[in-house]
Amino acid sequence: MKTLKILLSSCFIVVCSLFTLHCAVAQSPSWLDFTQRKLAYPDAQYFTGFGTVKVNKGESVDEKLKTAESYARQGLSESVKVTVQSMVVHQVEEKDRKIADDYKQSVTSFSNVNLSGLKNETWFDKKSKTAYAFAWVNKEDLAEVYQKLLNLHTSQLDSKLREANQLFAIGQKQKALEIYNTCFPLVRQMEEDLVMLVTIGKSPGGNLPGDYESQISTAISGIQQNTNLNLDELCQLLAGRLSEQLGKFTPTIRLIPFTYQDSKMASELSARFLTLFEQKLTDQGLSVSTMGGQNSGNSILLSGTYWEEGDYLKFIAVVKNPENGKTLASAENRIPKSWLQANNLAFKPENFEDAMQRMKVMTKDELIGGGLLLNVWTNKGDENLLFTEGETMKLSVRVNHECYLRFIYYFSDGTKTLLEDNYYIPGDQVNKVVTLPADFTCFPPFGAETLQVVAQNEKLQPLQIKDQDGYKIILENTQAIVNTIRGFKKDSDQKLFAEKRLTITTIKK
């Protein structure tokens, strides 16, 4: 009898233990495991993001779960942006030439991901005191969302063009001109739709943004007859059109340098244009600033590009709300290259070809979804960066995990220098702005340059360097440096990494 009781007691303990284990396994989501997550949500079918946050004593679990969720969403957005950049430099060349050209221009308008269809889950592990979050979106679902947006924007644009064409036909050219000018923001929205569709692997049907852009530009030129503008006249026309679309009660506009095509590289032309354009915008009664870093208050962002079109350069100006990426206004016009030649004004850096080759090396097989969020910016922000001889550059970073950072600067003449190595961000500086103590002064050689920042939660392997004139010159070539980064294989959630690059153009004073 006693033996039977012992057996029953032992069975009861085993059953309870199995029940407890079953409950624990049942309650714990499968996406917590890296391998399970990759199997269930393969990169070919999903964009994903994963976030983790430690919950210290006294901290709110709910708040930390929200933070982890924001990390997961940011990680997903970063994955999309990295994929887009890789596409524009590499695979898009293999596609239809017309779509490829439109895609390259469209990428310059692309700012954020419409998160329609995004799903997320959160989980708190009481044992490890860690908040987890996972965000995902099916690419097919996302493509459907963007195809509907493209159809909507196309329909709206067709309606505007019909109205403008009818007004032109009955001689009301000024009213027609006003409507033609309001078409450009819709073209920019179509471009963002196109970017997502092509990135996912879908070929959009119907007219492309470039087709509409050509129609609108031709119609406007037919009314204004201004095909031989100089730079001052170009800035005045663009400022006027943007002012009409924005209205009187506009927040401060943060104006950043325009760059050459889809390269993110500025030039002497960019510097001259920036000065003139700021003045013309101010003359329109708009509040404009060319200063500002990562966070510039409630300002809206005015950026743009210029593209070679035969004997002309086409300038595209875009005003966006940086909070949601919405296009608020857009305008474009052209100036003849002959004017630039007559005024000895270069519109791309002298080392342009070398810089583009470096970009191709850096973007090939770029790592996606490293689990670590890294923001890098200068005292002039992080986009369309232009520094003039003698100006000082300050660097700031923000990360969501303690980690080690490596800062590499690629000069225009091909020299590579190690600015900082294994710069440690401790736990008490996570999610805080960390500004490097050293300042960097712009000096020759000038041209298109690159700042590369790599972050890992493990120390980075040393590079081959030599000391020269106070600099740590890197002896490996660009491909060898990139290989050391790509070699950090992401095979678990314990390995974290990130990489960011800033394109910086330096010019003579």
C-alpha positions as CSV (number, residue, x, y, z in Angstrom):
1,M,0.0,0.0,0.0
2,K,2.8,2.4,0.9
3,T,4.6,1.6,-2.4
4,L,1.4,2.4,-4.3
5,K,1.1,5.8,-2.6
6,I,4.7,6.6,-3.5
7,L,4.1,5.6,-7.1
8,L,0.9,7.7,-7.2
9,S,2.7,10.6,-5.6
10,S,5.6,10.3,-8.1
11,C,3.2,10.2,-11.0
12,F,1.4,13.2,-9.7
13,I,4.7,15.2,-9.5
14,V,5.7,14.1,-13.1
15,V,2.2,15.0,-14.5
16,C,2.3,18.4,-12.7
17,S,5.8,19.0,-14.0
18,L,4.8,18.1,-17.6
19,F,1.7,20.3,-17.3
20,T,3.8,23.2,-16.0
21,L,6.3,22.7,-18.8
22,H,3.5,22.5,-21.4
23,C,1.9,25.7,-20.1
24,A,5.2,27.5,-20.3
25,V,5.8,26.3,-23.8
26,A,2.3,27.1,-24.9
27,Q,2.4,30.6,-23.5
28,S,5.8,31.5,-25.0
29,P,5.4,32.6,-28.6
30,S,7.5,30.8,-31.2
31,W,8.8,34.0,-32.7
32,L,11.0,34.5,-29.6
33,D,13.3,31.9,-31.1
34,F,15.5,33.3,-33.9
35,T,15.5,30.1,-36.0
36,Q,11.7,29.5,-35.6
37,R,11.0,33.1,-36.5
38,K,13.1,32.9,-39.7
39,L,11.4,29.7,-40.7
40,A,7.9,31.0,-40.2
41,Y,8.6,34.5,-41.6
42,P,11.2,34.1,-44.4
43,D,12.8,37.2,-45.8
44,A,11.5,36.3,-49.3
45,Q,7.9,36.7,-48.1
46,Y,8.1,39.2,-45.2
47,F,9.7,42.3,-43.9
48,T,10.3,41.9,-40.2
49,G,11.6,43.6,-37.2
50,F,12.5,42.4,-33.7
51,G,13.0,44.4,-30.5
52,T,14.1,43.7,-27.0
53,V,14.4,45.8,-23.8
54,K,15.5,45.0,-20.3
55,V,13.0,45.9,-17.6
56,N,14.8,47.1,-14.5
57,K,13.3,47.2,-11.0
58,G,10.6,49.9,-10.6
59,E,10.2,50.4,-14.4
60,S,6.8,49.9,-16.1
61,V,6.5,46.7,-18.0
62,D,3.8,48.2,-20.3
63,E,6.0,51.1,-21.2
64,K,9.0,48.8,-21.9
65,L,6.7,46.6,-24.1
66,K,5.8,49.7,-26.1
67,T,9.5,50.6,-26.4
68,A,10.3,47.1,-27.7
69,E,7.4,47.5,-30.2
70,S,8.8,50.7,-31.5
71,Y,12.2,49.1,-31.9
72,A,10.6,46.3,-33.9
73,R,8.8,48.7,-36.1
74,Q,11.9,50.8,-36.7
75,G,13.8,47.6,-37.5
76,L,11.3,46.7,-40.1
77,S,11.4,50.2,-41.7
78,E,15.3,50.0,-41.7
79,S,15.1,46.6,-43.5
80,V,12.9,48.2,-46.2
81,K,15.2,51.2,-46.6
82,V,18.3,49.0,-46.9
83,T,16.6,46.8,-49.5
84,V,15.6,49.9,-51.5
85,Q,19.1,51.3,-51.5
86,S,20.5,48.0,-52.6
87,M,17.9,47.7,-55.4
88,V,18.7,51.1,-56.8
89,V,22.4,50.4,-57.0
90,H,22.3,46.8,-58.1
91,Q,19.2,44.7,-59.1
92,V,17.2,47.5,-60.7
93,E,19.7,47.6,-63.6
94,E,18.4,44.2,-64.6
95,K,14.8,45.4,-64.9
96,D,13.0,47.2,-67.8
97,R,15.0,50.3,-68.7
98,K,12.0,52.7,-68.4
99,I,11.0,51.3,-65.0
100,A,14.7,51.4,-63.8
101,D,15.0,55.1,-64.7
102,D,11.7,56.0,-63.0
103,Y,12.7,53.9,-60.0
104,K,16.0,55.7,-59.6
105,Q,14.3,59.1,-59.6
106,S,11.5,57.8,-57.4
107,V,13.9,56.7,-54.7
108,T,14.9,60.3,-54.0
109,S,11.3,61.0,-53.0
110,F,11.0,57.9,-50.9
111,S,11.0,58.7,-47.2
112,N,9.1,56.2,-45.1
113,V,7.0,53.0,-45.2
114,N,3.3,53.0,-45.1
115,L,2.7,50.5,-42.4
116,S,-0.8,49.4,-43.5
117,G,-1.0,45.7,-43.0
118,L,1.8,45.6,-40.4
119,K,1.2,43.3,-37.5
120,N,3.0,43.0,-34.2
121,E,3.0,41.1,-31.0
122,T,4.7,41.7,-27.6
123,W,5.8,39.4,-24.8
124,F,7.3,39.9,-21.4
125,D,9.6,37.2,-20.0
126,K,9.3,37.4,-16.2
127,K,12.3,35.2,-15.6
128,S,14.8,37.3,-17.6
129,K,12.9,40.5,-17.0
130,T,12.9,41.3,-20.7
131,A,10.3,42.8,-23.0
132,Y,10.1,41.4,-26.5
133,A,8.3,42.6,-29.6
134,F,8.0,41.3,-33.2
135,A,6.7,43.2,-36.2
136,W,6.0,41.8,-39.6
137,V,4.2,42.5,-42.9
138,N,3.6,40.2,-45.7
139,K,5.1,41.5,-48.9
140,E,2.1,40.4,-51.0
141,D,-0.2,42.3,-48.7
142,L,2.0,45.4,-48.8
143,A,2.2,45.3,-52.6
144,E,-1.6,45.2,-52.7
145,V,-1.8,48.3,-50.5
146,Y,0.7,50.2,-52.7
147,Q,-1.0,49.1,-55.9
148,K,-4.3,50.6,-54.6
149,L,-2.4,53.8,-53.6
150,L,-0.9,54.0,-57.0
151,N,-4.3,53.5,-58.7
152,L,-5.8,56.2,-56.4
153,H,-3.0,58.8,-57.1
154,T,-3.1,58.0,-60.8
155,S,-6.9,58.6,-60.9
156,Q,-6.4,61.9,-59.0
157,L,-3.7,63.0,-61.3
158,D,-5.7,62.2,-64.4
159,S,-8.6,64.3,-63.0
160,K,-6.4,67.3,-62.4
161,L,-4.8,67.0,-65.9
162,R,-8.2,66.9,-67.6
163,E,-9.3,70.0,-65.8
164,A,-6.0,71.8,-66.6
165,N,-6.1,70.8,-70.3
166,Q,-9.7,72.0,-70.6
167,L,-8.8,75.4,-69.1
168,F,-5.9,75.7,-71.5
169,A,-8.1,74.8,-74.4
170,I,-10.5,77.7,-73.7
171,G,-7.7,80.1,-73.2
172,Q,-7.6,80.3,-69.4
173,K,-3.8,79.7,-69.3
174,Q,-3.1,81.1,-65.9
175,K,-5.7,79.0,-64.2
176,A,-4.4,76.0,-66.1
177,L,-0.9,76.8,-65.0
178,E,-1.9,76.8,-61.4
179,I,-3.5,73.4,-61.6
180,Y,-0.5,71.9,-63.6
181,N,1.8,73.1,-60.7
182,T,-0.3,71.3,-58.1
183,C,0.1,68.0,-60.0
184,F,3.7,67.6,-58.9
185,P,3.0,66.5,-55.3
186,L,0.8,63.7,-56.7
187,V,3.7,62.7,-59.0
188,R,5.9,62.4,-56.0
189,Q,3.4,60.3,-54.2
190,M,3.2,58.0,-57.3
191,E,6.9,57.7,-57.1
192,E,6.8,56.4,-53.5
193,D,4.2,53.8,-54.6
194,L,6.4,52.7,-57.4
195,V,9.4,52.3,-55.2
196,M,7.6,49.9,-52.9
197,L,6.1,47.9,-55.7
198,V,9.4,47.4,-57.6
199,T,11.3,46.7,-54.3
200,I,8.8,43.9,-53.5
201,G,9.2,42.6,-57.1
202,K,6.0,43.8,-58.7
203,S,5.7,45.5,-62.1
204,P,3.1,48.3,-61.9
205,G,0.7,48.6,-64.8
206,G,-0.3,51.8,-66.6
207,N,1.5,55.0,-66.9
208,L,4.6,55.6,-64.8
209,P,5.3,58.8,-62.8
210,G,7.8,59.9,-65.4
211,D,5.2,59.8,-68.1
212,Y,3.0,62.3,-66.1
213,E,6.0,64.4,-65.2
214,S,6.9,64.8,-68.9
215,Q,3.3,65.8,-69.8
216,I,3.1,68.4,-67.0
217,S,6.5,69.9,-67.7
218,T,5.7,70.2,-71.4
219,A,2.3,71.9,-70.7
220,I,3.9,74.4,-68.3
221,S,6.7,75.2,-70.7
222,G,4.1,75.8,-73.4
223,I,2.5,78.4,-71.2
224,Q,5.5,80.1,-69.7
225,Q,8.1,79.8,-72.6
226,N,11.0,79.9,-70.1
227,T,13.5,77.3,-71.4
228,N,16.6,79.4,-71.0
229,L,16.5,80.3,-67.3
230,N,19.6,81.3,-65.3
231,L,20.1,80.0,-61.8
232,D,18.6,83.1,-60.2
233,E,15.4,82.9,-62.3
234,L,15.1,79.2,-61.7
235,C,15.2,79.7,-57.9
236,Q,12.6,82.4,-58.1
237,L,10.2,80.3,-60.1
238,L,10.6,77.3,-57.8
239,A,10.2,79.4,-54.7
240,G,7.0,81.0,-56.1
241,R,5.4,77.6,-57.0
242,L,6.2,76.1,-53.6
243,S,4.8,79.2,-51.8
244,E,1.5,78.9,-53.7
245,Q,1.1,75.3,-52.7
246,L,2.2,75.8,-49.0
247,G,0.1,78.9,-48.2
248,K,0.9,81.6,-45.7
249,F,0.8,79.7,-42.4
250,T,3.8,77.4,-43.0
251,P,6.1,76.2,-40.3
252,T,9.8,77.0,-40.6
253,I,11.3,75.3,-43.6
254,R,14.6,73.5,-43.2
255,L,16.4,73.7,-46.5
256,I,19.1,71.2,-47.2
257,P,21.4,71.1,-50.3
258,F,20.1,69.6,-53.5
259,T,22.1,66.6,-54.8
260,Y,23.0,65.1,-58.2
261,Q,20.5,62.5,-59.4
262,D,20.2,59.6,-57.0
263,S,23.8,59.7,-55.7
264,K,23.2,61.9,-52.6
265,M,26.3,63.8,-53.7
266,A,26.3,67.6,-53.7
267,S,28.6,70.0,-55.7
268,E,29.6,73.6,-56.2
269,L,26.3,74.1,-57.9
270,S,24.5,72.8,-54.8
271,A,26.2,75.4,-52.6
272,R,25.4,78.3,-55.0
273,F,21.8,77.1,-55.5
274,L,21.3,76.8,-51.7
275,T,22.2,80.4,-51.1
276,L,20.1,81.8,-53.9
277,F,17.1,79.5,-53.2
278,E,17.0,80.5,-49.5
279,Q,16.9,84.1,-50.4
280,K,14.0,83.6,-52.9
281,L,12.0,81.6,-50.4
282,T,12.5,84.3,-47.8
283,D,11.3,86.9,-50.4
284,Q,8.1,84.8,-50.7
285,G,7.5,85.4,-46.9
286,L,8.5,81.9,-45.9
287,S,10.6,81.2,-42.8
288,V,13.7,79.3,-43.9
289,S,16.7,77.8,-42.1
290,T,19.7,75.9,-43.5
291,M,20.7,74.9,-40.0
292,G,19.6,71.9,-37.9
293,G,20.6,68.4,-36.9
294,Q,18.8,65.2,-36.3
295,N,15.8,66.9,-34.6
296,S,14.8,70.3,-35.8
297,G,11.7,71.1,-33.9
298,N,8.5,71.6,-35.9
299,S,10.2,72.4,-39.1
300,I,9.2,70.9,-42.5
301,L,11.9,69.6,-44.8
302,L,12.7,71.0,-48.3
303,S,15.2,68.9,-50.3
304,G,15.7,68.1,-53.9
305,T,17.7,66.7,-56.7
306,Y,18.9,67.7,-60.2
307,W,19.0,65.4,-63.2
308,E,20.7,65.5,-66.6
309,E,18.2,65.7,-69.4
310,G,20.1,66.2,-72.6
311,D,21.3,69.8,-72.7
312,Y,19.5,70.7,-69.5
313,L,19.5,70.1,-65.8
314,K,16.1,69.4,-64.3
315,F,15.7,70.5,-60.7
316,I,13.0,68.8,-58.5
317,A,12.1,70.4,-55.2
318,V,10.1,68.5,-52.6
319,V,8.7,69.7,-49.3
320,K,7.8,67.0,-46.8
321,N,6.5,66.6,-43.3
322,P,9.4,64.6,-41.7
323,E,7.1,63.1,-39.1
324,N,4.9,61.2,-41.5
325,G,6.8,61.6,-44.8
326,K,3.8,63.3,-46.5
327,T,4.5,65.4,-49.5
328,L,3.3,68.9,-48.9
329,A,4.5,70.6,-52.1
330,S,6.7,70.0,-55.1
331,A,7.9,72.0,-58.1
332,E,10.4,71.5,-60.9
333,N,12.1,73.4,-63.8
334,R,15.2,73.3,-65.9
335,I,18.3,75.4,-66.7
336,P,20.6,74.8,-69.7
337,K,24.0,73.2,-69.0
338,S,25.5,75.9,-71.2
339,W,24.8,78.5,-68.4
340,L,26.7,76.4,-65.9
341,Q,29.6,76.0,-68.3
342,A,29.7,79.7,-69.0
343,N,29.8,80.4,-65.2
344,N,32.4,77.6,-64.6
345,L,30.0,75.9,-62.1
346,A,30.5,72.1,-61.6
347,F,27.3,70.1,-61.0
348,K,28.9,66.9,-59.7
349,P,32.1,66.1,-57.7
350,E,35.4,65.5,-59.6
351,N,35.7,62.0,-58.1
352,F,32.1,61.1,-58.9
353,E,32.9,57.8,-60.7
354,D,35.2,56.6,-57.9
355,A,32.7,57.5,-55.3
356,M,29.9,55.6,-57.2
357,Q,32.2,52.6,-57.4
358,R,32.8,52.7,-53.6
359,M,29.0,52.9,-53.1
360,K,28.5,49.8,-55.1
361,V,31.0,47.9,-53.1
362,M,29.4,49.1,-49.8
363,T,25.8,48.3,-50.8
364,K,26.4,44.8,-52.2
365,D,25.1,42.0,-50.0
366,E,24.4,44.6,-47.2
367,L,23.2,43.0,-44.0
368,I,19.5,43.5,-43.1
369,G,17.9,43.2,-39.8
370,G,20.9,43.2,-37.4
371,G,18.7,43.7,-34.3
372,L,20.5,46.9,-33.3
373,L,19.2,50.4,-34.1
374,L,21.8,53.0,-34.9
375,N,21.3,56.6,-35.8
376,V,24.2,58.8,-36.9
377,W,24.2,62.5,-37.7
378,T,26.3,65.5,-38.0
379,N,25.8,69.1,-36.9
380,K,24.2,69.6,-40.3
381,G,21.9,66.5,-40.1
382,D,22.3,63.2,-41.9
383,E,21.1,63.9,-45.5
384,N,22.6,65.8,-48.4
385,L,25.6,66.8,-46.4
386,L,27.8,69.6,-47.8
387,F,30.8,71.0,-45.9
388,T,32.9,73.9,-47.1
389,E,36.6,74.3,-46.5
390,G,37.3,75.3,-42.9
391,E,33.9,74.2,-41.6
392,T,33.8,71.9,-38.5
393,M,31.8,68.7,-38.5
394,K,30.6,67.2,-35.2
395,L,29.3,63.6,-35.0
396,S,26.5,62.3,-32.8
397,V,25.0,58.8,-32.4
398,R,22.1,57.1,-30.6
399,V,21.8,53.3,-30.2
400,N,19.2,51.1,-28.5
401,H,21.7,48.6,-26.9
402,E,25.1,48.9,-25.4
403,C,27.6,48.2,-28.1
404,Y,31.0,49.0,-29.7
405,L,31.3,51.5,-32.6
406,R,33.8,51.9,-35.4
407,F,34.0,55.1,-37.4
408,I,35.8,55.0,-40.8
409,Y,36.1,58.0,-43.0
410,Y,36.7,57.6,-46.8
411,F,38.4,60.7,-48.3
412,S,37.8,61.8,-51.9
413,D,41.4,60.7,-52.9
414,G,40.8,57.1,-51.7
415,T,42.5,57.4,-48.4
416,K,40.7,55.7,-45.5
417,T,41.2,56.7,-41.9
418,L,40.0,55.2,-38.6
419,L,38.4,58.0,-36.6
420,E,37.4,55.9,-33.6
421,D,37.5,52.2,-33.0
422,N,35.6,50.1,-30.4
423,Y,34.1,53.3,-29.0
424,Y,32.0,51.8,-26.2
425,I,28.4,52.9,-25.5
426,P,27.5,51.6,-22.0
427,G,24.0,50.8,-20.8
428,D,23.5,54.1,-19.1
429,Q,23.9,55.9,-22.5
430,V,21.5,53.7,-24.4
431,N,18.8,55.7,-26.2
432,K,20.7,59.0,-25.4
433,V,22.4,61.3,-27.7
434,V,26.2,60.7,-27.6
435,T,28.4,63.3,-29.3
436,L,31.9,62.3,-30.1
437,P,34.4,64.5,-28.2
438,A,36.6,65.2,-31.3
439,D,35.6,67.7,-34.0
440,F,36.6,67.3,-37.7
441,T,37.6,70.2,-39.9
442,C,37.0,70.2,-43.7
443,F,40.2,70.6,-45.7
444,P,41.6,69.3,-49.1
445,P,41.3,67.1,-51.0
446,F,37.7,67.9,-51.8
447,G,34.9,65.8,-53.4
448,A,32.4,63.1,-52.5
449,E,33.4,61.3,-49.3
450,T,31.8,58.7,-47.0
451,L,31.5,58.2,-43.2
452,Q,30.9,54.6,-42.3
453,V,29.8,53.7,-38.8
454,V,29.6,50.0,-37.7
455,A,28.1,48.9,-34.4
456,Q,28.3,45.5,-32.7
457,N,27.5,44.1,-29.3
458,E,30.9,42.4,-29.4
459,K,34.3,44.0,-29.9
460,L,35.2,44.6,-33.6
461,Q,38.2,42.7,-35.0
462,P,41.2,45.0,-35.6
463,L,42.1,46.5,-39.0
464,Q,45.5,46.9,-40.4
465,I,46.5,50.5,-39.9
466,K,49.6,52.8,-39.9
467,D,50.1,56.1,-38.2
468,Q,50.6,59.0,-40.6
469,D,50.5,62.7,-39.9
470,G,48.3,62.1,-36.8
471,Y,45.9,59.9,-38.7
472,K,45.3,56.1,-38.4
473,I,45.4,55.2,-42.1
474,I,43.7,51.9,-43.0
475,L,45.7,49.7,-45.3
476,E,43.0,47.3,-46.4
477,N,40.9,48.2,-49.5
478,T,37.2,49.0,-49.3
479,Q,36.2,45.4,-50.2
480,A,38.3,43.9,-47.5
481,I,36.8,46.4,-44.9
482,V,33.3,45.5,-46.0
483,N,34.1,41.8,-45.8
484,T,34.9,42.1,-42.1
485,I,31.4,43.5,-41.6
486,R,29.6,41.0,-43.8
487,G,31.4,38.3,-41.9
488,F,29.4,39.1,-38.7
489,K,26.7,36.5,-39.5
490,K,23.4,37.0,-37.8
491,D,22.4,33.6,-36.5
492,S,20.8,34.4,-33.2
493,D,19.2,37.2,-31.2
494,Q,22.3,37.4,-29.1
495,K,24.4,38.8,-31.9
496,L,23.6,42.4,-32.7
497,F,25.0,44.7,-35.4
498,A,24.2,47.7,-37.5
499,E,25.8,49.8,-40.2
500,K,25.1,53.4,-41.3
501,R,26.8,55.5,-44.0
502,L,26.7,59.2,-44.6
503,T,27.6,60.7,-47.9
504,I,29.4,63.9,-47.4
505,T,30.5,66.3,-50.1
506,T,33.3,68.8,-49.4
507,I,34.1,71.8,-51.5
508,K,36.6,74.6,-51.7
509,K,35.7,77.9,-50.0
